[in-house]
Amino acid sequence: MKVRFWYCGLVADLKMSRTPINPGRRPKGIVVDGNMTEHYYGNSIASSSSASSLNSSSQGTEDDHAIAKILAEEEENASRYGGNLGKRLSHLDSIPHTPRVIGQIPDPNHATLDHGRLSGRLAAYGLAEFQIQGDGNCQFRALADQLYHNPEYHKHVRKEVVKQLKHFRKFYESYVPMKYKSYLKKMKRLGEWGDHITLQAAADRYGVKICLVTSFRENGYIEILPKDIQPSRELWLSFWSEVHYNSLYEIGAAPARVRRKKHWLF
């Protein structure tokens, strides 16, 4: 049987046999109170502006505030799910995470084996994938689905991750094998693949533990912890062969997806 897989903007025909911000450390989301300054907590940044700048703010700033209000509502809804998943799988042994860029992409034959291995692990753990579009934004879409139960918020997540990378350069630069400014410019682009450096930045920015169930033969489970703070929640992703991320839920526990009218800001 031939199955066509889409992942991160690539397509291959393969033959196959039969949680987000710690309230104790920083404000939840972007607080809009009419009198804000830029707050830094631990190794994360929450973007805001002063009262005087609000009066003369551009449309972009107004959009940021509108986005913040929308995302705060979505975040509150999303945080109700997945609380028991980490407890049930707390026995899993994880390996230390080292931020890195994307490794070698496997050939189709190896990718087929990897996909079978990942499927077996997910079944053994009682997990199901929510399929994420493979358009090059899959990591950010999967993170947005876990954070807000809406993959379409991937642009906002990418923007926040790039902010984190920019403002806390010293924590990430040593892992980047190119000029850091070039790396930031690349990661700003829609369709650019996320890597393990952007995953670490996402964990730091949102104050969450990111749990990866992978297709790797030896490293089946990886935990990515935020720096210097206790994670407020867990985000669960599957990671297939260096090329695609999906969002994970317990079998039968994924929240119902109500098709929302797309907001003009996203």
C-alpha positions, 0 to 999 in steps of 0.5 A: 500500500502506498501512502502519501505523507505531507510534512513541513512543506514536503511530500513523500510517497511511502510504501507501507505494510499492512501549560502558558505563563507562570502566574507567580513570576509574570502576568498572564498573557499581555495585560491591557490596563492603560498604564503599562511598561515592558516587564521582564520576569526570569528569562521571559518577556511580556510585550506592552507599552506605556500609557503615553504611547498608547495614546499615540499608538499605531494600528499595530499596537492596537492590534497587539492588544486586541490579539492579547484579549482574544488569546487570553480567552482561548488560553483560559479555555485550553488550560482546562484540558490535559491536566491528567496526561502528565500525571499518567505518563510521569513514569516515562524516562526523558533525556536531557534536552540540548537546543539544536538546529534541524538534523539530517532529514531521513530518506523515505524508507527510514521515514516509513520505519520511523512513522511506524515506531512513533505510531506504536509508541503513541498507541502504547501511551494511549495518545492520539495525534491531532493532525497539523498542516504540513506547510513549514509552520507545523511546529508553531501550529502544534504549539498554538494548538496546545496553547490555545486549541487553535493552530491558526494562531501560529503566527502569534506564537512564532512572533513571541518565540522570535521576541524571546530569541532576540531579547535573551540572545545570550541563552541561545546564541551558542547553539546557532551555527550561523550569524545570530541576526541571520538566524532571527531573520530566517525564523521570522519568515512564515514557512520556516521550519522550527527547530529545537532552539525555537522549542526551548525559546517557546518553553522559556517564553510561555513558562511551560514544559514541552513533552516530545514523543518522538520517532527516534529509536533510542530517544523516544521521549524528550522533555524541554523545561523552561529556564529558572522557573517551575512550568505552569503546564505541559504541552504535548507534541509528537515529532516525526523524523526531524520533519513534522510535529503534531499535537497530542491528546489522550485517546478520546480526550481531545476537545471538540473543535468548533470551526470559528470564524477566522479573526481578521487579525490572524 
